[in-house]
Amino acid sequence: MINYTIPKSAEKLFCAPAVEAGSNAEKLLNIRKSMQRHKRELRDSERKARENARVDRQPISGTRRGIT
């Protein structure tokens, strides 16, 4: 019983919610898609900002490591 319950509940956790029936179902689906796209874009821009900050913090020359 437990072996069946755990995968089933994990499936529900990570799958997209079912599309509701009704006049607003398509609108809700479009809103969810745009929110997902916005999260992706935000994640990408934050990653790029972190990479740029990391590059800016790196020393220009190798003298800090004793390389001449």
PDB file of N, H, CA, C and O in Angstrom:
ATOM      1  N   MET A   1       0.822  -1.192   0.000  1.00  0.00           N
ATOM      2  CA  MET A   1       0.000   0.000   0.000  1.00  0.00           C
ATOM      3  C   MET A   1       0.870   1.261   0.000  1.00  0.00           C
ATOM      4  O   MET A   1       0.605   2.195  -0.757  1.00  0.00           O
ATOM      5  N   ILE A   2       1.893   1.292   0.835  1.00  0.00           N
ATOM      6  H   ILE A   2       2.108   0.533   1.450  1.00  0.00           H
ATOM      7  CA  ILE A   2       2.761   2.461   0.899  1.00  0.00           C
ATOM      8  C   ILE A   2       3.532   2.627  -0.406  1.00  0.00           C
ATOM      9  O   ILE A   2       3.721   3.747  -0.880  1.00  0.00           O
ATOM     10  N   ASN A   3       3.975   1.521  -0.982  1.00  0.00           N
ATOM     11  H   ASN A   3       3.822   0.611  -0.596  1.00  0.00           H
ATOM     12  CA  ASN A   3       4.734   1.605  -2.231  1.00  0.00           C
ATOM     13  C   ASN A   3       3.916   2.233  -3.349  1.00  0.00           C
ATOM     14  O   ASN A   3       4.475   2.869  -4.243  1.00  0.00           O
ATOM     15  N   TYR A   4       2.608   2.064  -3.309  1.00  0.00           N
ATOM     16  H   TYR A   4       2.154   1.548  -2.583  1.00  0.00           H
ATOM     17  CA  TYR A   4       1.745   2.644  -4.337  1.00  0.00           C
ATOM     18  C   TYR A   4       1.407   4.098  -4.001  1.00  0.00           C
ATOM     19  O   TYR A   4       1.309   4.928  -4.905  1.00  0.00           O
ATOM     20  N   THR A   5       1.231   4.410  -2.748  1.00  0.00           N
ATOM     21  H   THR A   5       1.310   3.736  -2.014  1.00  0.00           H
ATOM     22  CA  THR A   5       0.789   5.743  -2.331  1.00  0.00           C
ATOM     23  C   THR A   5       1.859   6.799  -2.556  1.00  0.00           C
ATOM     24  O   THR A   5       1.557   7.894  -3.031  1.00  0.00           O
ATOM     25  N   ILE A   6       3.089   6.488  -2.225  1.00  0.00           N
ATOM     26  H   ILE A   6       3.334   5.598  -1.839  1.00  0.00           H
ATOM     27  CA  ILE A   6       4.159   7.486  -2.326  1.00  0.00           C
ATOM     28  C   ILE A   6       4.379   7.956  -3.757  1.00  0.00           C
ATOM     29  O   ILE A   6       4.399   9.166  -3.985  1.00  0.00           O
ATOM     30  N   PRO A   7       4.547   7.058  -4.744  1.00  0.00           N
ATOM     31  CA  PRO A   7       4.724   7.557  -6.114  1.00  0.00           C
ATOM     32  C   PRO A   7       3.501   8.326  -6.617  1.00  0.00           C
ATOM     33  O   PRO A   7       3.641   9.291  -7.368  1.00  0.00           O
ATOM     34  N   LYS A   8       2.315   7.906  -6.211  1.00  0.00           N
ATOM     35  H   LYS A   8       2.200   7.122  -5.601  1.00  0.00           H
ATOM     36  CA  LYS A   8       1.100   8.569  -6.661  1.00  0.00           C
ATOM     37  C   LYS A   8       1.043  10.007  -6.123  1.00  0.00           C
ATOM     38  O   LYS A   8       0.702  10.932  -6.859  1.00  0.00           O
ATOM     39  N   SER A   9       1.375  10.189  -4.843  1.00  0.00           N
ATOM     40  H   SER A   9       1.652   9.437  -4.245  1.00  0.00           H
ATOM     41  CA  SER A   9       1.340  11.531  -4.273  1.00  0.00           C
ATOM     42  C   SER A   9       2.469  12.389  -4.841  1.00  0.00           C
ATOM     43  O   SER A   9       2.290  13.592  -5.035  1.00  0.00           O
ATOM     44  N   ALA A  10       3.622  11.789  -5.106  1.00  0.00           N
ATOM     45  H   ALA A  10       3.767  10.812  -4.948  1.00  0.00           H
ATOM     46  CA  ALA A  10       4.722  12.539  -5.711  1.00  0.00           C
ATOM     47  C   ALA A  10       4.343  12.963  -7.129  1.00  0.00           C
ATOM     48  O   ALA A  10       4.721  14.047  -7.573  1.00  0.00           O
ATOM     49  N   GLU A  11       3.609  12.124  -7.832  1.00  0.00           N
ATOM     50  H   GLU A  11       3.302  11.243  -7.471  1.00  0.00           H
ATOM     51  CA  GLU A  11       3.144  12.467  -9.174  1.00  0.00           C
ATOM     52  C   GLU A  11       2.253  13.698  -9.124  1.00  0.00           C
ATOM     53  O   GLU A  11       2.377  14.599  -9.953  1.00  0.00           O
ATOM     54  N   LYS A  12       1.359  13.728  -8.150  1.00  0.00           N
ATOM     55  H   LYS A  12       1.259  12.995  -7.477  1.00  0.00           H
ATOM     56  CA  LYS A  12       0.446  14.859  -8.011  1.00  0.00           C
ATOM     57  C   LYS A  12       1.199  16.133  -7.651  1.00  0.00           C
ATOM     58  O   LYS A  12       0.802  17.229  -8.048  1.00  0.00           O
ATOM     59  N   LEU A  13       2.270  15.989  -6.908  1.00  0.00           N
ATOM     60  H   LEU A  13       2.592  15.099  -6.586  1.00  0.00           H
ATOM     61  CA  LEU A  13       3.038  17.150  -6.473  1.00  0.00           C
ATOM     62  C   LEU A  13       3.706  17.855  -7.642  1.00  0.00           C
ATOM     63  O   LEU A  13       3.706  19.084  -7.705  1.00  0.00           O
ATOM     64  N   PHE A  14       4.277  17.090  -8.570  1.00  0.00           N
ATOM     65  H   PHE A  14       4.278  16.091  -8.519  1.00  0.00           H
ATOM     66  CA  PHE A  14       5.118  17.672  -9.608  1.00  0.00           C
ATOM     67  C   PHE A  14       4.448  17.830 -10.957  1.00  0.00           C
ATOM     68  O   PHE A  14       5.033  18.430 -11.858  1.00  0.00           O
ATOM     69  N   CYS A  15       3.251  17.317 -11.127  1.00  0.00           N
ATOM     70  H   CYS A  15       2.775  16.830 -10.395  1.00  0.00           H
ATOM     71  CA  CYS A  15       2.599  17.473 -12.427  1.00  0.00           C
ATOM     72  C   CYS A  15       1.820  18.780 -12.458  1.00  0.00           C
ATOM     73  O   CYS A  15       1.439  19.318 -11.418  1.00  0.00           O
ATOM     74  N   ALA A  16       1.592  19.274 -13.658  1.00  0.00           N
ATOM     75  H   ALA A  16       1.901  18.836 -14.502  1.00  0.00           H
ATOM     76  CA  ALA A  16       0.842  20.524 -13.814  1.00  0.00           C
ATOM     77  C   ALA A  16      -0.613  20.290 -13.433  1.00  0.00           C
ATOM     78  O   ALA A  16      -1.139  19.195 -13.630  1.00  0.00           O
ATOM     79  N   PRO A  17      -1.253  21.296 -12.898  1.00  0.00           N
ATOM     80  CA  PRO A  17      -2.654  21.131 -12.527  1.00  0.00           C
ATOM     81  C   PRO A  17      -3.518  20.891 -13.752  1.00  0.00           C
ATOM     82  O   PRO A  17      -3.213  21.364 -14.847  1.00  0.00           O
ATOM     83  N   ALA A  18      -4.581  20.164 -13.557  1.00  0.00           N
ATOM     84  H   ALA A  18      -4.828  19.780 -12.668  1.00  0.00           H
ATOM     85  CA  ALA A  18      -5.482  19.844 -14.663  1.00  0.00           C
ATOM     86  C   ALA A  18      -6.199  21.110 -15.117  1.00  0.00           C
ATOM     87  O   ALA A  18      -6.457  22.018 -14.326  1.00  0.00           O
ATOM     88  N   VAL A  19      -6.510  21.148 -16.388  1.00  0.00           N
ATOM     89  H   VAL A  19      -6.300  20.411 -17.031  1.00  0.00           H
ATOM     90  CA  VAL A  19      -7.219  22.290 -16.941  1.00  0.00           C
ATOM     91  C   VAL A  19      -8.671  22.216 -16.475  1.00  0.00           C
ATOM     92  O   VAL A  19      -9.333  21.187 -16.610  1.00  0.00           O
ATOM     93  N   GLU A  20      -9.141  23.312 -15.933  1.00  0.00           N
ATOM     94  H   GLU A  20      -8.603  24.148 -15.823  1.00  0.00           H
ATOM     95  CA  GLU A  20     -10.508  23.357 -15.458  1.00  0.00           C
ATOM     96  C   GLU A  20     -11.463  23.521 -16.629  1.00  0.00           C
ATOM     97  O   GLU A  20     -11.087  24.022 -17.689  1.00  0.00           O
ATOM     98  N   ALA A  21     -12.674  23.103 -16.429  1.00  0.00           N
ATOM     99  H   ALA A  21     -12.980  22.697 -15.568  1.00  0.00           H
ATOM    100  CA  ALA A  21     -13.690  23.280 -17.448  1.00  0.00           C
ATOM    101  C   ALA A  21     -14.406  24.594 -17.182  1.00  0.00           C
ATOM    102  O   ALA A  21     -14.552  25.005 -16.031  1.00  0.00           O
ATOM    103  N   GLY A  22     -14.844  25.242 -18.227  1.00  0.00           N
ATOM    104  H   GLY A  22     -14.725  24.908 -19.162  1.00  0.00           H
ATOM    105  CA  GLY A  22     -15.580  26.479 -18.052  1.00  0.00           C
ATOM    106  C   GLY A  22     -15.054  27.570 -18.963  1.00  0.00           C
ATOM    107  O   GLY A  22     -14.136  27.357 -19.755  1.00  0.00           O
ATOM    108  N   SER A  23     -15.650  28.735 -18.836  1.00  0.00           N
ATOM    109  H   SER A  23     -16.395  28.908 -18.193  1.00  0.00           H
ATOM    110  CA  SER A  23     -15.325  29.825 -19.745  1.00  0.00           C
ATOM    111  C   SER A  23     -13.952  30.419 -19.457  1.00  0.00           C
ATOM    112  O   SER A  23     -13.329  30.975 -20.361  1.00  0.00           O
ATOM    113  N   ASN A  24     -13.463  30.316 -18.225  1.00  0.00           N
ATOM    114  H   ASN A  24     -13.969  29.864 -17.490  1.00  0.00           H
ATOM    115  CA  ASN A  24     -12.182  30.923 -17.868  1.00  0.00           C
ATOM    116  C   ASN A  24     -11.014  29.941 -17.927  1.00  0.00           C
ATOM    117  O   ASN A  24      -9.894  30.302 -17.565  1.00  0.00           O
ATOM    118  N   ALA A  25     -11.249  28.723 -18.369  1.00  0.00           N
ATOM    119  H   ALA A  25     -12.158  28.429 -18.663  1.00  0.00           H
ATOM    120  CA  ALA A  25     -10.201  27.707 -18.377  1.00  0.00           C
ATOM    121  C   ALA A  25      -9.043  28.104 -19.285  1.00  0.00           C
ATOM    122  O   ALA A  25      -7.880  27.972 -18.901  1.00  0.00           O
ATOM    123  N   GLU A  26      -9.348  28.582 -20.467  1.00  0.00           N
ATOM    124  H   GLU A  26     -10.292  28.689 -20.778  1.00  0.00           H
ATOM    125  CA  GLU A  26      -8.292  28.973 -21.409  1.00  0.00           C
ATOM    126  C   GLU A  26      -7.531  30.193 -20.886  1.00  0.00           C
ATOM    127  O   GLU A  26      -6.309  30.268 -21.012  1.00  0.00           O
ATOM    128  N   LYS A  27      -8.245  31.130 -20.310  1.00  0.00           N
ATOM    129  H   LYS A  27      -9.238  31.070 -20.207  1.00  0.00           H
ATOM    130  CA  LYS A  27      -7.612  32.315 -19.740  1.00  0.00           C
ATOM    131  C   LYS A  27      -6.671  31.930 -18.605  1.00  0.00           C
ATOM    132  O   LYS A  27      -5.556  32.445 -18.516  1.00  0.00           O
ATOM    133  N   LEU A  28      -7.117  31.030 -17.741  1.00  0.00           N
ATOM    134  H   LEU A  28      -8.022  30.612 -17.813  1.00  0.00           H
ATOM    135  CA  LEU A  28      -6.296  30.570 -16.629  1.00  0.00           C
ATOM    136  C   LEU A  28      -5.057  29.839 -17.130  1.00  0.00           C
ATOM    137  O   LEU A  28      -3.966  30.014 -16.588  1.00  0.00           O
ATOM    138  N   LEU A  29      -5.226  29.026 -18.156  1.00  0.00           N
ATOM    139  H   LEU A  29      -6.113  28.883 -18.596  1.00  0.00           H
ATOM    140  CA  LEU A  29      -4.097  28.304 -18.735  1.00  0.00           C
ATOM    141  C   LEU A  29      -3.069  29.281 -19.308  1.00  0.00           C
ATOM    142  O   LEU A  29      -1.866  29.090 -19.132  1.00  0.00           O
ATOM    143  N   ASN A  30      -3.537  30.320 -19.989  1.00  0.00           N
ATOM    144  H   ASN A  30      -4.515  30.475 -20.132  1.00  0.00           H
ATOM    145  CA  ASN A  30      -2.632  31.329 -20.552  1.00  0.00           C
ATOM    146  C   ASN A  30      -1.900  32.086 -19.453  1.00  0.00           C
ATOM    147  O   ASN A  30      -0.714  32.387 -19.592  1.00  0.00           O
ATOM    148  N   ILE A  31      -2.594  32.395 -18.367  1.00  0.00           N
ATOM    149  H   ILE A  31      -3.557  32.151 -18.254  1.00  0.00           H
ATOM    150  CA  ILE A  31      -1.953  33.090 -17.248  1.00  0.00           C
ATOM    151  C   ILE A  31      -0.866  32.223 -16.641  1.00  0.00           C
ATOM    152  O   ILE A  31       0.224  32.709 -16.340  1.00  0.00           O
ATOM    153  N   ARG A  32      -1.158  30.937 -16.459  1.00  0.00           N
ATOM    154  H   ARG A  32      -2.043  30.543 -16.704  1.00  0.00           H
ATOM    155  CA  ARG A  32      -0.153  30.019 -15.894  1.00  0.00           C
ATOM    156  C   ARG A  32       1.067  29.918 -16.791  1.00  0.00           C
ATOM    157  O   ARG A  32       2.201  29.919 -16.311  1.00  0.00           O
ATOM    158  N   LYS A  33       0.834  29.831 -18.090  1.00  0.00           N
ATOM    159  H   LYS A  33      -0.086  29.830 -18.480  1.00  0.00           H
ATOM    160  CA  LYS A  33       1.963  29.755 -19.028  1.00  0.00           C
ATOM    161  C   LYS A  33       2.802  31.017 -18.984  1.00  0.00           C
ATOM    162  O   LYS A  33       4.031  30.948 -19.005  1.00  0.00           O
ATOM    163  N   SER A  34       2.150  32.173 -18.921  1.00  0.00           N
ATOM    164  H   SER A  34       1.151  32.230 -18.904  1.00  0.00           H
ATOM    165  CA  SER A  34       2.911  33.419 -18.882  1.00  0.00           C
ATOM    166  C   SER A  34       3.681  33.545 -17.571  1.00  0.00           C
ATOM    167  O   SER A  34       4.789  34.082 -17.560  1.00  0.00           O
ATOM    168  N   MET A  35       3.114  33.059 -16.464  1.00  0.00           N
ATOM    169  H   MET A  35       2.214  32.622 -16.472  1.00  0.00           H
ATOM    170  CA  MET A  35       3.823  33.085 -15.189  1.00  0.00           C
ATOM    171  C   MET A  35       5.049  32.182 -15.236  1.00  0.00           C
ATOM    172  O   MET A  35       6.110  32.551 -14.732  1.00  0.00           O
ATOM    173  N   GLN A  36       4.912  30.999 -15.838  1.00  0.00           N
ATOM    174  H   GLN A  36       4.051  30.699 -16.248  1.00  0.00           H
ATOM    175  CA  GLN A  36       6.052  30.092 -15.974  1.00  0.00           C
ATOM    176  C   GLN A  36       7.136  30.721 -16.830  1.00  0.00           C
ATOM    177  O   GLN A  36       8.318  30.631 -16.498  1.00  0.00           O
ATOM    178  N   ARG A  37       6.746  31.358 -17.933  1.00  0.00           N
ATOM    179  H   ARG A  37       5.786  31.431 -18.202  1.00  0.00           H
ATOM    180  CA  ARG A  37       7.715  32.012 -18.809  1.00  0.00           C
ATOM    181  C   ARG A  37       8.423  33.146 -18.068  1.00  0.00           C
ATOM    182  O   ARG A  37       9.635  33.317 -18.195  1.00  0.00           O
ATOM    183  N   HIS A  38       7.665  33.913 -17.300  1.00  0.00           N
ATOM    184  H   HIS A  38       6.680  33.774 -17.197  1.00  0.00           H
ATOM    185  CA  HIS A  38       8.253  35.014 -16.531  1.00  0.00           C
ATOM    186  C   HIS A  38       9.248  34.486 -15.505  1.00  0.00           C
ATOM    187  O   HIS A  38      10.314  35.075 -15.328  1.00  0.00           O
ATOM    188  N   LYS A  39       8.924  33.388 -14.827  1.00  0.00           N
ATOM    189  H   LYS A  39       8.058  32.909 -14.971  1.00  0.00           H
ATOM    190  CA  LYS A  39       9.848  32.794 -13.857  1.00  0.00           C
ATOM    191  C   LYS A  39      11.129  32.337 -14.536  1.00  0.00           C
ATOM    192  O   LYS A  39      12.222  32.534 -14.006  1.00  0.00           O
ATOM    193  N   ARG A  40      10.995  31.725 -15.712  1.00  0.00           N
ATOM    194  H   ARG A  40      10.107  31.564 -16.143  1.00  0.00           H
ATOM    195  CA  ARG A  40      12.168  31.277 -16.464  1.00  0.00           C
ATOM    196  C   ARG A  40      13.050  32.449 -16.843  1.00  0.00           C
ATOM    197  O   ARG A  40      14.268  32.396 -16.669  1.00  0.00           O
ATOM    198  N   GLU A  41      12.440  33.514 -17.363  1.00  0.00           N
ATOM    199  H   GLU A  41      11.451  33.557 -17.504  1.00  0.00           H
ATOM    200  CA  GLU A  41      13.207  34.691 -17.758  1.00  0.00           C
ATOM    201  C   GLU A  41      13.879  35.333 -16.555  1.00  0.00           C
ATOM    202  O   GLU A  41      15.027  35.767 -16.642  1.00  0.00           O
ATOM    203  N   LEU A  42      13.181  35.393 -15.447  1.00  0.00           N
ATOM    204  H   LEU A  42      12.249  35.040 -15.376  1.00  0.00           H
ATOM    205  CA  LEU A  42      13.747  35.965 -14.234  1.00  0.00           C
ATOM    206  C   LEU A  42      14.925  35.134 -13.748  1.00  0.00           C
ATOM    207  O   LEU A  42      15.951  35.679 -13.342  1.00  0.00           O
ATOM    208  N   ARG A  43      14.778  33.821 -13.789  1.00  0.00           N
ATOM    209  H   ARG A  43      13.945  33.378 -14.119  1.00  0.00           H
ATOM    210  CA  ARG A  43      15.857  32.923 -13.367  1.00  0.00           C
ATOM    211  C   ARG A  43      17.077  33.105 -14.261  1.00  0.00           C
ATOM    212  O   ARG A  43      18.207  33.136 -13.775  1.00  0.00           O
ATOM    213  N   ASP A  44      16.849  33.225 -15.567  1.00  0.00           N
ATOM    214  H   ASP A  44      15.931  33.200 -15.962  1.00  0.00           H
ATOM    215  CA  ASP A  44      17.961  33.419 -16.506  1.00  0.00           C
ATOM    216  C   ASP A  44      18.660  34.746 -16.266  1.00  0.00           C
ATOM    217  O   ASP A  44      19.890  34.811 -16.274  1.00  0.00           O
ATOM    218  N   SER A  45      17.885  35.809 -16.052  1.00  0.00           N
ATOM    219  H   SER A  45      16.886  35.757 -16.046  1.00  0.00           H
ATOM    220  CA  SER A  45      18.508  37.116 -15.837  1.00  0.00           C
ATOM    221  C   SER A  45      19.267  37.148 -14.514  1.00  0.00           C
ATOM    222  O   SER A  45      20.330  37.763 -14.428  1.00  0.00           O
ATOM    223  N   GLU A  46      18.734  36.490 -13.478  1.00  0.00           N
ATOM    224  H   GLU A  46      17.870  35.990 -13.547  1.00  0.00           H
ATOM    225  CA  GLU A  46      19.454  36.430 -12.202  1.00  0.00           C
ATOM    226  C   GLU A  46      20.750  35.643 -12.348  1.00  0.00           C
ATOM    227  O   GLU A  46      21.773  36.008 -11.768  1.00  0.00           O
ATOM    228  N   ARG A  47      20.707  34.569 -13.120  1.00  0.00           N
ATOM    229  H   ARG A  47      19.877  34.272 -13.591  1.00  0.00           H
ATOM    230  CA  ARG A  47      21.913  33.766 -13.347  1.00  0.00           C
ATOM    231  C   ARG A  47      22.965  34.586 -14.078  1.00  0.00           C
ATOM    232  O   ARG A  47      24.143  34.547 -13.724  1.00  0.00           O
ATOM    233  N   LYS A  48      22.542  35.330 -15.099  1.00  0.00           N
ATOM    234  H   LYS A  48      21.585  35.362 -15.387  1.00  0.00           H
ATOM    235  CA  LYS A  48      23.485  36.160 -15.841  1.00  0.00           C
ATOM    236  C   LYS A  48      24.081  37.243 -14.955  1.00  0.00           C
ATOM    237  O   LYS A  48      25.269  37.546 -15.058  1.00  0.00           O
ATOM    238  N   ALA A  49      23.264  37.826 -14.088  1.00  0.00           N
ATOM    239  H   ALA A  49      22.299  37.580 -14.005  1.00  0.00           H
ATOM    240  CA  ALA A  49      23.765  38.855 -13.176  1.00  0.00           C
ATOM    241  C   ALA A  49      24.791  38.263 -12.210  1.00  0.00           C
ATOM    242  O   ALA A  49      25.807  38.897 -11.925  1.00  0.00           O
ATOM    243  N   ARG A  50      24.536  37.058 -11.705  1.00  0.00           N
ATOM    244  H   ARG A  50      23.711  36.543 -11.936  1.00  0.00           H
ATOM    245  CA  ARG A  50      25.503  36.399 -10.817  1.00  0.00           C
ATOM    246  C   ARG A  50      26.796  36.100 -11.553  1.00  0.00           C
ATOM    247  O   ARG A  50      27.879  36.294 -11.001  1.00  0.00           O
ATOM    248  N   GLU A  51      26.700  35.627 -12.801  1.00  0.00           N
ATOM    249  H   GLU A  51      25.821  35.469 -13.249  1.00  0.00           H
ATOM    250  CA  GLU A  51      27.902  35.337 -13.586  1.00  0.00           C
ATOM    251  C   GLU A  51      28.703  36.606 -13.843  1.00  0.00           C
ATOM    252  O   GLU A  51      29.930  36.595 -13.747  1.00  0.00           O
ATOM    253  N   ASN A  52      28.019  37.702 -14.170  1.00  0.00           N
ATOM    254  H   ASN A  52      27.022  37.712 -14.248  1.00  0.00           H
ATOM    255  CA  ASN A  52      28.713  38.972 -14.416  1.00  0.00           C
ATOM    256  C   ASN A  52      29.383  39.475 -13.145  1.00  0.00           C
ATOM    257  O   ASN A  52      30.501  39.987 -13.195  1.00  0.00           O
ATOM    258  N   ALA A  53      28.719  39.334 -12.020  1.00  0.00           N
ATOM    259  H   ALA A  53      27.811  38.918 -11.979  1.00  0.00           H
ATOM    260  CA  ALA A  53      29.306  39.768 -10.755  1.00  0.00           C
ATOM    261  C   ALA A  53      30.527  38.915 -10.423  1.00  0.00           C
ATOM    262  O   ALA A  53      31.518  39.427  -9.903  1.00  0.00           O
ATOM    263  N   ARG A  54      30.461  37.629 -10.719  1.00  0.00           N
ATOM    264  H   ARG A  54      29.656  37.213 -11.142  1.00  0.00           H
ATOM    265  CA  ARG A  54      31.586  36.737 -10.449  1.00  0.00           C
ATOM    266  C   ARG A  54      32.772  37.106 -11.327  1.00  0.00           C
ATOM    267  O   ARG A  54      33.913  37.095 -10.864  1.00  0.00           O
ATOM    268  N   VAL A  55      32.515  37.432 -12.588  1.00  0.00           N
ATOM    269  H   VAL A  55      31.588  37.441 -12.964  1.00  0.00           H
ATOM    270  CA  VAL A  55      33.583  37.823 -13.508  1.00  0.00           C
ATOM    271  C   VAL A  55      34.194  39.147 -13.054  1.00  0.00           C
ATOM    272  O   VAL A  55      35.409  39.330 -13.130  1.00  0.00           O
ATOM    273  N   ASP A  56      33.354  40.070 -12.583  1.00  0.00           N
ATOM    274  H   ASP A  56      32.367  39.921 -12.521  1.00  0.00           H
ATOM    275  CA  ASP A  56      33.850  41.377 -12.132  1.00  0.00           C
ATOM    276  C   ASP A  56      34.736  41.248 -10.901  1.00  0.00           C
ATOM    277  O   ASP A  56      35.654  42.046 -10.714  1.00  0.00           O
ATOM    278  N   ARG A  57      34.473  40.254 -10.062  1.00  0.00           N
ATOM    279  H   ARG A  57      33.728  39.605 -10.214  1.00  0.00           H
ATOM    280  CA  ARG A  57      35.255  40.084  -8.838  1.00  0.00           C
ATOM    281  C   ARG A  57      36.592  39.396  -9.081  1.00  0.00           C
ATOM    282  O   ARG A  57      37.482  39.476  -8.233  1.00  0.00           O
ATOM    283  N   GLN A  58      36.756  38.724 -10.214  1.00  0.00           N
ATOM    284  H   GLN A  58      36.034  38.660 -10.902  1.00  0.00           H
ATOM    285  CA  GLN A  58      37.996  38.004 -10.477  1.00  0.00           C
ATOM    286  C   GLN A  58      39.126  38.985 -10.753  1.00  0.00           C
ATOM    287  O   GLN A  58      38.916  40.010 -11.402  1.00  0.00           O
ATOM    288  N   PRO A  59      40.327  38.675 -10.260  1.00  0.00           N
ATOM    289  CA  PRO A  59      41.466  39.566 -10.517  1.00  0.00           C
ATOM    290  C   PRO A  59      41.846  39.535 -11.993  1.00  0.00           C
ATOM    291  O   PRO A  59      41.682  38.524 -12.676  1.00  0.00           O
ATOM    292  N   ILE A  60      42.358  40.670 -12.466  1.00  0.00           N
ATOM    293  H   ILE A  60      42.491  41.491 -11.911  1.00  0.00           H
ATOM    294  CA  ILE A  60      42.737  40.793 -13.875  1.00  0.00           C
ATOM    295  C   ILE A  60      44.025  40.030 -14.148  1.00  0.00           C
ATOM    296  O   ILE A  60      44.140  39.331 -15.155  1.00  0.00           O
ATOM    297  N   SER A  61      44.983  40.164 -13.258  1.00  0.00           N
ATOM    298  H   SER A  61      44.890  40.731 -12.439  1.00  0.00           H
ATOM    299  CA  SER A  61      46.260  39.482 -13.475  1.00  0.00           C
ATOM    300  C   SER A  61      46.339  38.256 -12.572  1.00  0.00           C
ATOM    301  O   SER A  61      45.551  38.105 -11.638  1.00  0.00           O
ATOM    302  N   GLY A  62      47.283  37.400 -12.858  1.00  0.00           N
ATOM    303  H   GLY A  62      47.923  37.522 -13.617  1.00  0.00           H
ATOM    304  CA  GLY A  62      47.464  36.206 -12.068  1.00  0.00           C
ATOM    305  C   GLY A  62      48.433  36.383 -10.922  1.00  0.00           C
ATOM    306  O   GLY A  62      48.924  35.386 -10.391  1.00  0.00           O
ATOM    307  N   THR A  63      48.733  37.602 -10.515  1.00  0.00           N
ATOM    308  H   THR A  63      48.334  38.412 -10.946  1.00  0.00           H
ATOM    309  CA  THR A  63      49.734  37.842  -9.477  1.00  0.00           C
ATOM    310  C   THR A  63      49.257  37.393  -8.096  1.00  0.00           C
ATOM    311  O   THR A  63      50.087  37.112  -7.231  1.00  0.00           O
ATOM    312  N   ARG A  64      47.978  37.319  -7.872  1.00  0.00           N
ATOM    313  H   ARG A  64      47.304  37.547  -8.574  1.00  0.00           H
ATOM    314  CA  ARG A  64      47.488  36.907  -6.563  1.00  0.00           C
ATOM    315  C   ARG A  64      47.870  35.463  -6.260  1.00  0.00           C
ATOM    316  O   ARG A  64      48.062  35.091  -5.102  1.00  0.00           O
ATOM    317  N   ARG A  65      47.978  34.662  -7.300  1.00  0.00           N
ATOM    318  H   ARG A  65      47.822  34.964  -8.241  1.00  0.00           H
ATOM    319  CA  ARG A  65      48.341  33.257  -7.104  1.00  0.00           C
ATOM    320  C   ARG A  65      49.847  33.033  -7.155  1.00  0.00           C
ATOM    321  O   ARG A  65      50.324  31.906  -7.017  1.00  0.00           O
ATOM    322  N   GLY A  66      50.570  34.091  -7.348  1.00  0.00           N
ATOM    323  H   GLY A  66      50.182  35.006  -7.459  1.00  0.00           H
ATOM    324  CA  GLY A  66      52.013  33.949  -7.421  1.00  0.00           C
ATOM    325  C   GLY A  66      52.518  33.711  -8.833  1.00  0.00           C
ATOM    326  O   GLY A  66      53.696  33.408  -9.022  1.00  0.00           O
ATOM    327  N   ILE A  67      51.659  33.841  -9.817  1.00  0.00           N
ATOM    328  H   ILE A  67      50.702  34.088  -9.663  1.00  0.00           H
ATOM    329  CA  ILE A  67      52.058  33.655 -11.208  1.00  0.00           C
ATOM    330  C   ILE A  67      52.574  34.981 -11.738  1.00  0.00           C
ATOM    331  O   ILE A  67      51.925  36.015 -11.581  1.00  0.00           O
ATOM    332  N   THR A  68      53.736  34.950 -12.363  1.00  0.00           N
ATOM    333  H   THR A  68      54.264  34.110 -12.491  1.00  0.00           H
ATOM    334  CA  THR A  68      54.303  36.201 -12.897  1.00  0.00           C
ATOM    335  C   THR A  68      54.383  36.160 -14.393  1.00  0.00           C
ATOM    336  O   THR A  68      54.833  37.123 -15.013  1.00  0.00           O
TER     337      THR A  68
END
